[in-house]
Amino acid sequence: MRIEQIYTGCLAQGAYYITSNGEAAIIDPLREIKPYLDRAKRDGVKIKYIFETHFHADFVSGHIDLSKATGAKIIYGPTAQPAFECIVAKDGEEFKLGDVTIKVLHTPGHTMESSSYLLKDQEEKDVALFTGDTLFIGDVGRPDLAQKAADMTQEQLAAILFHSLRDKVMTLADDVVVYPAHGAGSACGKNMSKETISSIGEQKKMNYALRANMTEEEFVKEVTDGLLPPPKYFPMNVALNKMGYENIDTVMERGLQAMNAEEFETAANETDAVMLDSRNDAFFSKGFIPNSINISLDGQFAPWVGSLIPDVKQQLLIIAEPGREEETVMRLARVGYDNVIGYLKGGFETWKNAGKEADTINRLTPDEFETKFNKDSTIVIDVRKQGEFNSEHVDGAINIPLDFINENLAEFPKDKEFIIHCGGGYRSMTAASILRSRGWENFMEVEGGYDKIKETKIPRTDFVCASKK
């Protein structure tokens, strides 16, 4: 028996590849299925099952394409009602994989169909639990995403999750390994650890939601406290995972249509496509196509696209670093953005060499920011998350998180100069591109963000640990 965690940092997502005696199972696969097919071919095994822990909201699973390519059965837990052929398993139902067994544990609460999968070795000893979004390392799944579908409140779902954890998960032996679907950075929880593997015993000791003396009322209050609105693309991803989607090869072929500068400009003018520039923020600041939006591949690209471009059906035109076009289109497809209609061949240099109009962002070094800063007159807007801002920030700064910039554009002044920054420069350049595309010109952005601002003498608030607030 072998277990491999296939972790994708951009989505903070863990898929799992399990083999035993010539057979393989995949748990929560990503959209692109080639890595799983390659592994099976390498190991000389047949993919027999595809286990889905729930209808994912933050990414499009590869379950349908993988099943068509291999003949493997798709398995969901009780109450799931997908629009395609699959096995809707009973609570406690077992599936043989080579010499091992995978048992379904229905663990609703995050969603009503949410299930965990218990792996037993050939001696029937419990070895590992694949928890999906039911249990994370240091956290549990948020109970507010399925309210509408379940016709329940988040408090009712949280109460169900409390019993799933106590009755199904915490009863397992302490040495059972915990393999969750996500780690730190995912919007599916609020307090996830950077660790991606743990054990039942370790989680009982360190996970706030698994305290032995915790009451149901305390659990509901703590799990629902401080939940931010989920990204708007989440319901659309759930629908794709439940109803089905276009084949990934078709999506890639359409998205990888190379365009010269004239063709790209025509497409931008004649469609409602958003021009998405996926280059590094440093390159973007020095020159970009007017009205394009910068969300760099060198970060959590797909989740930020989902947060800032809420309609997965939106047509997109891509400006990428040469050689990264395919990566851009694939990472968009992972979260259901299938309507890329082409890319600028040769990237921004092609645009510039064609003599087309270009724009820049006025970027300050931290030292320049320090020279310019005046506590009484400088307007500083911090686009980090609220928790980051509350822990420590430039004295007098205003917090407008990038996550909700589209809803809060009116808070950015148009008649006064202001300076924006984030933690390291990634998010503030995205914010700068959005502002510029909406007509703002009276601002500057700080290179390196708060990480570098801390090295200057600009006055800051005292640090407050998030766990102590």
One Martini backbone bead per residue (centre of mass of N, CA, C, O) as a GRO file, in nm:
protein
  469
    1MET     BB    1   0.097   0.036   0.021
    2ARG     BB    2   0.020   0.375  -0.109
    3ILE     BB    3   0.063   0.728  -0.025
    4GLU     BB    4  -0.021   1.035  -0.208
    5GLN     BB    5   0.034   1.371  -0.186
    6ILE     BB    6  -0.121   1.626  -0.397
    7TYR     BB    7   0.003   1.947  -0.382
    8THR     BB    8  -0.159   2.273  -0.435
    9GLY     BB    9  -0.070   2.588  -0.359
   10CYS     BB   10  -0.269   2.783  -0.506
   11LEU     BB   11  -0.522   2.610  -0.356
   12ALA     BB   12  -0.458   2.451  -0.104
   13GLN     BB   13  -0.452   2.140  -0.227
   14GLY     BB   14  -0.548   1.790  -0.163
   15ALA     BB   15  -0.461   1.509  -0.324
   16TYR     BB   16  -0.508   1.142  -0.376
   17TYR     BB   17  -0.283   0.851  -0.403
   18ILE     BB   18  -0.378   0.504  -0.413
   19THR     BB   19  -0.206   0.187  -0.362
   20SER     BB   20  -0.294  -0.175  -0.435
   21ASN     BB   21  -0.237  -0.444  -0.599
   22GLY     BB   22  -0.291  -0.284  -0.898
   23GLU     BB   23  -0.451  -0.050  -0.751
   24ALA     BB   24  -0.642   0.267  -0.770
   25ALA     BB   25  -0.698   0.581  -0.595
   26ILE     BB   26  -0.883   0.890  -0.606
   27ILE     BB   27  -0.881   1.199  -0.420
   28ASP     BB   28  -0.974   1.488  -0.520
   29PRO     BB   29  -0.932   1.581  -0.812
   30LEU     BB   30  -0.815   1.763  -1.048
   31ARG     BB   31  -0.877   1.872  -1.361
   32GLU     BB   32  -0.606   1.760  -1.433
   33ILE     BB   33  -0.535   1.413  -1.529
   34LYS     BB   34  -0.243   1.338  -1.615
   35PRO     BB   35  -0.095   1.284  -1.340
   36TYR     BB   36  -0.263   1.022  -1.283
   37LEU     BB   37  -0.203   0.864  -1.539
   38ASP     BB   38   0.106   0.865  -1.506
   39ARG     BB   39   0.118   0.713  -1.239
   40ALA     BB   40  -0.026   0.454  -1.326
   41LYS     BB   41   0.172   0.383  -1.551
   42ARG     BB   42   0.430   0.376  -1.377
   43ASP     BB   43   0.292   0.150  -1.167
   44GLY     BB   44   0.092  -0.053  -1.305
   45VAL     BB   45  -0.209   0.063  -1.264
   46LYS     BB   46  -0.556   0.071  -1.181
   47ILE     BB   47  -0.814   0.288  -1.190
   48LYS     BB   48  -1.104   0.234  -0.985
   49TYR     BB   49  -1.133   0.502  -0.804
   50ILE     BB   50  -1.337   0.803  -0.724
   51PHE     BB   51  -1.319   1.017  -0.452
   52GLU     BB   52  -1.570   1.230  -0.309
   53THR     BB   53  -1.623   1.441  -0.037
   54HIS     BB   54  -1.758   1.672  -0.225
   55PHE     BB   55  -1.888   1.968  -0.340
   56HIS     BB   56  -1.688   2.179  -0.466
   57ALA     BB   57  -1.612   2.542  -0.452
   58ASP     BB   58  -1.284   2.611  -0.524
   59PHE     BB   59  -1.301   2.373  -0.743
   60VAL     BB   60  -1.251   2.168  -1.022
   61SER     BB   61  -1.297   1.858  -1.078
   62GLY     BB   62  -1.168   1.543  -1.241
   63HIS     BB   63  -1.381   1.309  -1.229
   64ILE     BB   64  -1.512   1.287  -1.512
   65ASP     BB   65  -1.262   1.264  -1.698
   66LEU     BB   66  -1.132   1.027  -1.541
   67SER     BB   67  -1.359   0.825  -1.582
   68LYS     BB   68  -1.358   0.828  -1.895
   69ALA     BB   69  -1.045   0.740  -1.919
   70THR     BB   70  -1.074   0.463  -1.705
   71GLY     BB   71  -1.362   0.359  -1.565
   72ALA     BB   72  -1.392   0.480  -1.306
   73LYS     BB   73  -1.555   0.513  -1.011
   74ILE     BB   74  -1.775   0.733  -0.869
   75ILE     BB   75  -1.769   0.856  -0.524
   76TYR     BB   76  -2.019   0.921  -0.287
   77GLY     BB   77  -2.196   1.019  -0.041
   78PRO     BB   78  -2.457   1.067   0.120
   79THR     BB   79  -2.712   1.266  -0.065
   80ALA     BB   80  -2.601   1.273  -0.329
   81GLN     BB   81  -2.698   1.457  -0.660
   82PRO     BB   82  -2.585   1.400  -0.936
   83ALA     BB   83  -2.584   1.429  -1.312
   84PHE     BB   84  -2.419   1.158  -1.291
   85GLU     BB   85  -2.256   0.875  -1.292
   86CYS     BB   86  -2.267   0.696  -0.974
   87ILE     BB   87  -2.178   0.633  -0.635
   88VAL     BB   88  -2.402   0.625  -0.363
   89ALA     BB   89  -2.310   0.583  -0.059
   90LYS     BB   90  -2.310   0.433   0.237
   91ASP     BB   91  -2.287   0.433   0.554
   92GLY     BB   92  -2.007   0.209   0.589
   93GLU     BB   93  -1.917   0.154   0.323
   94GLU     BB   94  -1.714  -0.075   0.126
   95PHE     BB   95  -1.389  -0.070  -0.054
   96LYS     BB   96  -1.189  -0.247  -0.262
   97LEU     BB   97  -0.816  -0.216  -0.271
   98GLY     BB   98  -0.684  -0.470  -0.318
   99ASP     BB   99  -0.567  -0.512   0.021
  100VAL     BB  100  -0.765  -0.282   0.081
  101THR     BB  101  -0.982  -0.045   0.264
  102ILE     BB  102  -1.269   0.172   0.200
  103LYS     BB  103  -1.450   0.380   0.423
  104VAL     BB  104  -1.756   0.529   0.477
  105LEU     BB  105  -1.798   0.858   0.631
  106HIS     BB  106  -2.055   1.038   0.737
  107THR     BB  107  -1.975   1.413   0.753
  108PRO     BB  108  -2.168   1.642   0.810
  109GLY     BB  109  -2.174   2.035   0.769
  110HIS     BB  110  -2.036   2.164   0.543
  111THR     BB  111  -2.198   1.947   0.401
  112MET     BB  112  -2.436   1.699   0.354
  113GLU     BB  113  -2.234   1.502   0.173
  114SER     BB  114  -2.009   1.487   0.351
  115SER     BB  115  -1.707   1.282   0.342
  116SER     BB  116  -1.515   1.028   0.477
  117TYR     BB  117  -1.205   0.823   0.438
  118LEU     BB  118  -1.128   0.498   0.551
  119LEU     BB  119  -0.820   0.340   0.588
  120LYS     BB  120  -0.747  -0.009   0.551
  121ASP     BB  121  -0.570  -0.265   0.600
  122GLN     BB  122  -0.521  -0.609   0.563
  123GLU     BB  123  -0.589  -0.618   0.895
  124GLU     BB  124  -0.809  -0.380   0.952
  125LYS     BB  125  -0.649  -0.130   1.009
  126ASP     BB  126  -0.645   0.187   1.095
  127VAL     BB  127  -0.467   0.451   0.912
  128ALA     BB  128  -0.661   0.661   0.741
  129LEU     BB  129  -0.803   1.002   0.696
  130PHE     BB  130  -1.017   1.149   0.454
  131THR     BB  131  -1.168   1.473   0.523
  132GLY     BB  132  -1.163   1.705   0.353
  133ASP     BB  133  -1.383   1.968   0.490
  134THR     BB  134  -1.420   1.870   0.788
  135LEU     BB  135  -1.097   1.833   0.849
  136PHE     BB  136  -0.837   2.017   0.957
  137ILE     BB  137  -0.542   2.172   1.034
  138GLY     BB  138  -0.674   2.357   1.302
  139ASP     BB  139  -0.960   2.290   1.167
  140VAL     BB  140  -1.278   2.349   1.009
  141GLY     BB  141  -1.537   2.356   0.823
  142ARG     BB  142  -1.737   2.568   0.685
  143PRO     BB  143  -2.108   2.621   0.745
  144ASP     BB  144  -2.203   2.849   0.501
  145LEU     BB  145  -2.205   2.728   0.195
  146ALA     BB  146  -2.488   2.527   0.226
  147GLN     BB  147  -2.749   2.675   0.313
  148LYS     BB  148  -2.931   2.689   0.061
  149ALA     BB  149  -2.928   2.384  -0.023
  150ALA     BB  150  -3.015   2.288   0.286
  151ASP     BB  151  -3.209   2.481   0.436
  152MET     BB  152  -3.000   2.631   0.636
  153THR     BB  153  -2.815   2.730   0.883
  154GLN     BB  154  -2.502   2.770   1.004
  155GLU     BB  155  -2.576   2.664   1.286
  156GLN     BB  156  -2.699   2.393   1.200
  157LEU     BB  157  -2.449   2.288   1.051
  158ALA     BB  158  -2.255   2.307   1.292
  159ALA     BB  159  -2.405   2.100   1.467
  160ILE     BB  160  -2.360   1.865   1.274
  161LEU     BB  161  -2.049   1.880   1.276
  162PHE     BB  162  -2.008   1.820   1.572
  163HIS     BB  163  -2.116   1.521   1.550
  164SER     BB  164  -1.930   1.415   1.333
  165LEU     BB  165  -1.671   1.449   1.498
  166ARG     BB  166  -1.755   1.296   1.761
  167ASP     BB  167  -1.885   1.021   1.622
  168LYS     BB  168  -1.650   0.966   1.384
  169VAL     BB  169  -1.356   1.094   1.435
  170MET     BB  170  -1.283   1.095   1.758
  171THR     BB  171  -1.311   0.766   1.777
  172LEU     BB  172  -1.050   0.733   1.671
  173ALA     BB  173  -0.741   0.665   1.665
  174ASP     BB  174  -0.458   0.856   1.729
  175ASP     BB  175  -0.280   0.717   1.477
  176VAL     BB  176  -0.452   0.837   1.273
  177VAL     BB  177  -0.426   0.973   0.973
  178VAL     BB  178  -0.454   1.311   0.848
  179TYR     BB  179  -0.619   1.401   0.528
  180PRO     BB  180  -0.675   1.687   0.382
  181ALA     BB  181  -0.794   1.920   0.131
  182HIS     BB  182  -0.656   2.157   0.310
  183GLY     BB  183  -0.476   2.460   0.364
  184ALA     BB  184  -0.328   2.730   0.395
  185GLY     BB  185  -0.534   2.976   0.203
  186SER     BB  186  -0.805   2.875   0.225
  187ALA     BB  187  -1.166   2.953   0.209
  188CYS     BB  188  -1.280   2.684   0.376
  189GLY     BB  189  -1.142   2.839   0.611
  190LYS     BB  190  -0.979   3.029   0.904
  191ASN     BB  191  -0.733   2.828   1.073
  192MET     BB  192  -0.513   2.702   0.906
  193SER     BB  193  -0.252   2.513   0.866
  194LYS     BB  194   0.053   2.454   0.702
  195GLU     BB  195  -0.007   2.186   0.753
  196THR     BB  196  -0.105   1.858   0.576
  197ILE     BB  197  -0.042   1.668   0.827
  198SER     BB  198  -0.173   1.432   1.071
  199SER     BB  199  -0.360   1.345   1.368
  200ILE     BB  200  -0.595   1.270   1.584
  201GLY     BB  201  -0.433   1.329   1.841
  202GLU     BB  202  -0.323   1.610   1.760
  203GLN     BB  203  -0.605   1.742   1.714
  204LYS     BB  204  -0.711   1.710   2.004
  205LYS     BB  205  -0.485   1.911   2.116
  206MET     BB  206  -0.485   2.173   1.881
  207ASN     BB  207  -0.784   2.185   1.801
  208TYR     BB  208  -1.029   2.399   1.888
  209ALA     BB  209  -1.281   2.206   1.775
  210LEU     BB  210  -1.161   1.937   1.967
  211ARG     BB  211  -1.239   1.979   2.241
  212ALA     BB  212  -1.340   1.777   2.495
  213ASN     BB  213  -1.515   2.021   2.662
  214MET     BB  214  -1.696   2.091   2.429
  215THR     BB  215  -1.971   2.241   2.333
  216GLU     BB  216  -2.206   2.292   2.105
  217GLU     BB  217  -2.237   2.596   2.154
  218GLU     BB  218  -1.934   2.665   2.135
  219PHE     BB  219  -1.882   2.557   1.855
  220VAL     BB  220  -2.079   2.729   1.694
  221LYS     BB  221  -1.961   3.003   1.776
  222GLU     BB  222  -1.657   2.959   1.684
  223VAL     BB  223  -1.705   2.864   1.383
  224THR     BB  224  -1.887   3.133   1.304
  225ASP     BB  225  -1.676   3.324   1.383
  226GLY     BB  226  -1.548   3.548   1.144
  227LEU     BB  227  -1.689   3.507   0.878
  228LEU     BB  228  -1.635   3.552   0.557
  229PRO     BB  229  -1.720   3.605   0.262
  230PRO     BB  230  -1.741   3.426   0.000
  231PRO     BB  231  -1.657   3.368  -0.293
  232LYS     BB  232  -1.855   3.411  -0.583
  233TYR     BB  233  -1.759   3.136  -0.737
  234PHE     BB  234  -1.850   2.894  -0.566
  235PRO     BB  235  -2.138   2.813  -0.676
  236MET     BB  236  -2.030   2.753  -0.968
  237ASN     BB  237  -1.849   2.514  -0.889
  238VAL     BB  238  -2.062   2.334  -0.770
  239ALA     BB  239  -2.226   2.306  -1.032
  240LEU     BB  240  -2.001   2.172  -1.201
  241ASN     BB  241  -1.958   1.924  -1.006
  242LYS     BB  242  -2.268   1.832  -1.029
  243MET     BB  243  -2.336   1.867  -1.361
  244GLY     BB  244  -2.083   1.947  -1.519
  245TYR     BB  245  -1.832   1.966  -1.796
  246GLU     BB  246  -1.594   2.056  -1.994
  247ASN     BB  247  -1.349   1.945  -2.160
  248ILE     BB  248  -1.018   2.018  -2.108
  249ASP     BB  249  -0.916   2.005  -2.403
  250THR     BB  250  -1.114   2.216  -2.515
  251VAL     BB  251  -1.031   2.449  -2.332
  252MET     BB  252  -0.731   2.460  -2.418
  253GLU     BB  253  -0.765   2.503  -2.721
  254ARG     BB  254  -0.916   2.773  -2.701
  255GLY     BB  255  -0.706   2.933  -2.513
  256LEU     BB  256  -0.452   2.863  -2.731
  257GLN     BB  257  -0.489   3.130  -2.903
  258ALA     BB  258  -0.289   3.298  -3.106
  259MET     BB  259  -0.203   3.655  -3.100
  260ASN     BB  260  -0.164   3.939  -3.232
  261ALA     BB  261  -0.194   4.266  -3.176
  262GLU     BB  262  -0.436   4.314  -3.363
  263GLU     BB  263  -0.612   4.074  -3.275
  264PHE     BB  264  -0.622   4.147  -2.976
  265GLU     BB  265  -0.749   4.429  -3.007
  266THR     BB  266  -1.004   4.336  -3.149
  267ALA     BB  267  -1.106   4.144  -2.929
  268ALA     BB  268  -1.125   4.364  -2.707
  269ASN     BB  269  -1.333   4.551  -2.873
  270GLU     BB  270  -1.554   4.304  -2.968
  271THR     BB  271  -1.563   4.226  -2.669
  272ASP     BB  272  -1.606   4.142  -2.305
  273ALA     BB  273  -1.322   4.097  -2.243
  274VAL     BB  274  -1.080   4.031  -2.013
  275MET     BB  275  -0.766   4.157  -1.941
  276LEU     BB  276  -0.518   3.920  -1.837
  277ASP     BB  277  -0.231   3.969  -1.635
  278SER     BB  278   0.023   3.714  -1.531
  279ARG     BB  279   0.247   3.878  -1.439
  280ASN     BB  280   0.467   4.013  -1.267
  281ASP     BB  281   0.449   4.302  -1.088
  282ALA     BB  282   0.718   4.430  -1.188
  283PHE     BB  283   0.649   4.418  -1.490
  284PHE     BB  284   0.375   4.558  -1.494
  285SER     BB  285   0.454   4.845  -1.381
  286LYS     BB  286   0.636   4.915  -1.652
  287GLY     BB  287   0.408   4.766  -1.842
  288PHE     BB  288   0.076   4.797  -2.001
  289ILE     BB  289  -0.235   4.736  -2.092
  290PRO     BB  290  -0.491   4.911  -2.108
  291ASN     BB  291  -0.729   4.772  -1.876
  292SER     BB  292  -0.567   4.570  -1.740
  293ILE     BB  293  -0.530   4.283  -1.526
  294ASN     BB  294  -0.338   4.197  -1.232
  295ILE     BB  295  -0.266   3.839  -1.193
  296SER     BB  296  -0.035   3.649  -1.065
  297LEU     BB  297   0.120   3.337  -1.083
  298ASP     BB  298   0.302   3.429  -0.820
  299GLY     BB  299   0.044   3.285  -0.667
  300GLN     BB  300  -0.303   3.295  -0.589
  301PHE     BB  301  -0.446   3.305  -0.871
  302ALA     BB  302  -0.723   3.157  -0.886
  303PRO     BB  303  -0.862   3.277  -0.630
  304TRP     BB  304  -0.838   3.575  -0.726
  305VAL     BB  305  -1.006   3.549  -0.973
  306GLY     BB  306  -1.263   3.452  -0.820
  307SER     BB  307  -1.289   3.719  -0.646
  308LEU     BB  308  -1.261   3.949  -0.899
  309ILE     BB  309  -1.410   3.741  -1.113
  310PRO     BB  310  -1.723   3.619  -1.051
  311ASP     BB  311  -1.758   3.512  -1.354
  312VAL     BB  312  -1.693   3.210  -1.512
  313LYS     BB  313  -1.810   3.318  -1.809
  314GLN     BB  314  -1.594   3.502  -1.860
  315GLN     BB  315  -1.416   3.651  -2.085
  316LEU     BB  316  -1.065   3.594  -2.188
  317LEU     BB  317  -0.749   3.769  -2.207
  318ILE     BB  318  -0.399   3.692  -2.248
  319ILE     BB  319  -0.111   3.806  -2.054
  320ALA     BB  320   0.205   3.653  -2.075
  321GLU     BB  321   0.468   3.492  -2.016
  322PRO     BB  322   0.661   3.343  -2.210
  323GLY     BB  323   0.558   2.998  -2.159
  324ARG     BB  324   0.276   3.060  -1.961
  325GLU     BB  325   0.001   3.009  -2.102
  326GLU     BB  326  -0.086   2.722  -2.021
  327GLU     BB  327  -0.083   2.769  -1.719
  328THR     BB  328  -0.300   2.986  -1.714
  329VAL     BB  329  -0.535   2.823  -1.838
  330MET     BB  330  -0.531   2.590  -1.631
  331ARG     BB  331  -0.569   2.759  -1.368
  332LEU     BB  332  -0.847   2.859  -1.458
  333ALA     BB  333  -0.988   2.579  -1.497
  334ARG     BB  334  -0.976   2.488  -1.196
  335VAL     BB  335  -1.213   2.736  -1.148
  336GLY     BB  336  -1.402   2.753  -1.431
  337TYR     BB  337  -1.233   2.929  -1.647
  338ASP     BB  338  -1.323   2.851  -1.987
  339ASN     BB  339  -1.324   3.158  -2.150
  340VAL     BB  340  -1.073   3.151  -2.317
  341ILE     BB  341  -0.982   3.320  -2.643
  342GLY     BB  342  -0.676   3.405  -2.582
  343TYR     BB  343  -0.337   3.517  -2.673
  344LEU     BB  344  -0.041   3.702  -2.657
  345LYS     BB  345   0.201   3.677  -2.868
  346GLY     BB  346   0.491   3.747  -2.674
  347GLY     BB  347   0.341   3.947  -2.522
  348PHE     BB  348   0.405   4.270  -2.434
  349GLU     BB  349   0.629   4.310  -2.648
  350THR     BB  350   0.441   4.296  -2.889
  351TRP     BB  351   0.283   4.551  -2.822
  352LYS     BB  352   0.521   4.748  -2.809
  353ASN     BB  353   0.640   4.684  -3.101
  354ALA     BB  354   0.357   4.791  -3.232
  355GLY     BB  355   0.296   5.081  -3.094
  356LYS     BB  356   0.126   5.064  -2.855
  357GLU     BB  357  -0.042   5.149  -2.597
  358ALA     BB  358   0.076   5.237  -2.265
  359ASP     BB  359   0.117   5.160  -1.915
  360THR     BB  360   0.169   5.268  -1.569
  361ILE     BB  361   0.302   5.241  -1.237
  362ASN     BB  362   0.344   5.421  -0.948
  363ARG     BB  363   0.640   5.322  -0.786
  364LEU     BB  364   0.751   5.274  -0.458
  365THR     BB  365   0.979   5.276  -0.244
  366PRO     BB  366   1.017   5.261   0.089
  367ASP     BB  367   1.199   5.515   0.103
  368GLU     BB  368   1.007   5.699  -0.058
  369PHE     BB  369   0.775   5.667   0.137
  370GLU     BB  370   0.916   5.787   0.383
  371THR     BB  371   0.969   6.069   0.260
  372LYS     BB  372   0.653   6.121   0.194
  373PHE     BB  373   0.561   6.079   0.475
  374ASN     BB  374   0.258   6.203   0.650
  375LYS     BB  375   0.051   6.162   0.908
  376ASP     BB  376  -0.147   6.420   0.848
  377SER     BB  377  -0.166   6.378   0.499
  378THR     BB  378  -0.127   6.080   0.434
  379ILE     BB  379  -0.282   5.845   0.229
  380VAL     BB  380  -0.333   5.511   0.348
  381ILE     BB  381  -0.382   5.193   0.175
  382ASP     BB  382  -0.470   4.874   0.296
  383VAL     BB  383  -0.509   4.544   0.119
  384ARG     BB  384  -0.528   4.366   0.336
  385LYS     BB  385  -0.638   4.178   0.559
  386GLN     BB  386  -0.790   4.237   0.851
  387GLY     BB  387  -0.603   4.062   1.033
  388GLU     BB  388  -0.338   4.193   0.942
  389PHE     BB  389  -0.411   4.483   1.014
  390ASN     BB  390  -0.476   4.437   1.322
  391SER     BB  391  -0.185   4.346   1.402
  392GLU     BB  392  -0.051   4.555   1.178
  393HIS     BB  393   0.022   4.912   1.096
  394VAL     BB  394   0.006   5.197   0.961
  395ASP     BB  395  -0.028   5.489   1.090
  396GLY     BB  396  -0.355   5.578   0.973
  397ALA     BB  397  -0.456   5.361   0.811
  398ILE     BB  398  -0.652   5.207   0.558
  399ASN     BB  399  -0.891   4.937   0.522
  400ILE     BB  400  -0.902   4.762   0.189
  401PRO     BB  401  -0.963   4.474   0.085
  402LEU     BB  402  -0.917   4.307  -0.204
  403ASP     BB  403  -1.157   4.106  -0.189
  404PHE     BB  404  -1.359   4.396  -0.178
  405ILE     BB  405  -1.305   4.619  -0.402
  406ASN     BB  406  -1.561   4.623  -0.587
  407GLU     BB  407  -1.753   4.716  -0.337
  408ASN     BB  408  -1.521   4.969  -0.247
  409LEU     BB  409  -1.445   5.201  -0.454
  410ALA     BB  410  -1.568   5.461  -0.309
  411GLU     BB  411  -1.323   5.471  -0.087
  412PHE     BB  412  -1.159   5.589  -0.312
  413PRO     BB  413  -1.005   5.860  -0.386
  414LYS     BB  414  -1.019   6.134  -0.648
  415ASP     BB  415  -0.912   6.426  -0.502
  416LYS     BB  416  -0.670   6.253  -0.374
  417GLU     BB  417  -0.379   6.149  -0.271
  418PHE     BB  418  -0.252   5.802  -0.270
  419ILE     BB  419  -0.144   5.501  -0.089
  420ILE     BB  420  -0.056   5.162  -0.167
  421HIS     BB  421  -0.067   4.837   0.011
  422CYS     BB  422   0.069   4.534   0.127
  423GLY     BB  423   0.278   4.275   0.204
  424GLY     BB  424   0.460   4.234  -0.105
  425GLY     BB  425   0.290   4.348  -0.393
  426TYR     BB  426   0.074   4.170  -0.523
  427ARG     BB  427  -0.207   4.299  -0.433
  428SER     BB  428  -0.148   4.602  -0.497
  429MET     BB  429  -0.122   4.561  -0.806
  430THR     BB  430  -0.402   4.461  -0.849
  431ALA     BB  431  -0.540   4.710  -0.736
  432ALA     BB  432  -0.408   4.912  -0.931
  433SER     BB  433  -0.531   4.792  -1.192
  434ILE     BB  434  -0.824   4.838  -1.116
  435LEU     BB  435  -0.815   5.140  -1.071
  436ARG     BB  436  -0.708   5.219  -1.350
  437SER     BB  437  -0.951   5.085  -1.511
  438ARG     BB  438  -1.154   5.301  -1.339
  439GLY     BB  439  -0.975   5.600  -1.341
  440TRP     BB  440  -0.735   5.598  -1.158
  441GLU     BB  441  -0.432   5.833  -1.090
  442ASN     BB  442  -0.399   5.930  -0.762
  443PHE     BB  443  -0.154   5.705  -0.724
  444MET     BB  444   0.048   5.480  -0.524
  445GLU     BB  445   0.289   5.209  -0.499
  446VAL     BB  446   0.441   4.962  -0.285
  447GLU     BB  447   0.727   4.808  -0.281
  448GLY     BB  448   0.703   4.509  -0.083
  449GLY     BB  449   0.543   4.631   0.129
  450TYR     BB  450   0.520   4.569   0.465
  451ASP     BB  451   0.783   4.409   0.484
  452LYS     BB  452   0.949   4.681   0.407
  453ILE     BB  453   0.826   4.901   0.588
  454LYS     BB  454   0.946   4.782   0.859
  455GLU     BB  455   1.247   4.896   0.772
  456THR     BB  456   1.144   5.160   0.851
  457LYS     BB  457   1.031   5.480   1.016
  458ILE     BB  458   0.749   5.427   0.992
  459PRO     BB  459   0.475   5.449   1.163
  460ARG     BB  460   0.347   5.197   1.391
  461THR     BB  461   0.177   4.964   1.522
  462ASP     BB  462   0.135   4.741   1.748
  463PHE     BB  463   0.172   4.420   1.795
  464VAL     BB  464  -0.095   4.168   1.742
  465CYS     BB  465  -0.190   3.873   1.810
  466ALA     BB  466  -0.443   3.697   1.675
  467SER     BB  467  -0.492   3.499   1.932
  468LYS     BB  468  -0.539   3.773   2.133
  469LYS     BB  469  -0.806   3.920   2.012
   0.00000   0.00000   0.00000
